[in-house]
């Protein structure tokens, strides 16, 4: 007695689909195991939040060994915003394999950050005897003003705004005006730095990469539309869009 088993195109399609899902699951598990076995840590910056039908993702950037990486992470905490800093766990021998640790933003950046990351997650000083103000002062001593040191492929700018909170809201909407064309590639991040000019104006630092010319044009147009000063670092001075050049030594610099 012969048993004839017929397989339809639908059956083949289902089998292939199941094999693809299995391959994805196996690959994800391998990546998780490799990440766990060869983990290093650094600090990343969130750059963009995107909303899908069933999930929310946050894109982030980080660097190690002098090279920049970008990835995205599925998030449940919708309070996470663009421009915030979080610890990143990455695979030391394959740094593009990473995950963003979104439990809590990094409030106090340990300095210096090793060029190839930490082998263990740094302990925070939140429970130390030092108060917040002293911790910030210690952190500031180890930071340089963004733009005073050249970074290949990245440019820095400073935008006038009245306060840190208002600038944070403004930063989330940069380029949203309909008449302002967004660059086709690259990204922009908040440098969490404020330069207070002698006239008490506050200039908040950002940096951008990718289509440098388009980003610069877009930022310039955005500031014009909103009647805001735009500044760039030139040596040890900040040059404003109104033509004024002010020595950084005459300004107060705040990191946050």
Secondary structure, DSSP 4 states (H G I P E B T S, - for coil): --------HHHHHHHHHHHHHHHHHHHHHHHHHHHHHTEEEEEEEEEEEEE-SS-EEEEEEEEETTEEEEEEEEES-TT--TT-EEEEEEETTEEEEEEEE-SS--SS--SSPPTT-BSSPPPP-TTSSS-HHHHHHHHHHT---TTSS-BTTEEEEEEE-S-HHHHHHHHHTTT-STTSPPPSSEEEEEEEEEEE-TTS-EEEEEEEEESHHHHHHHHHHHHHHTT--EEEEETTEEEETTS-EEEGGGSEEEE-
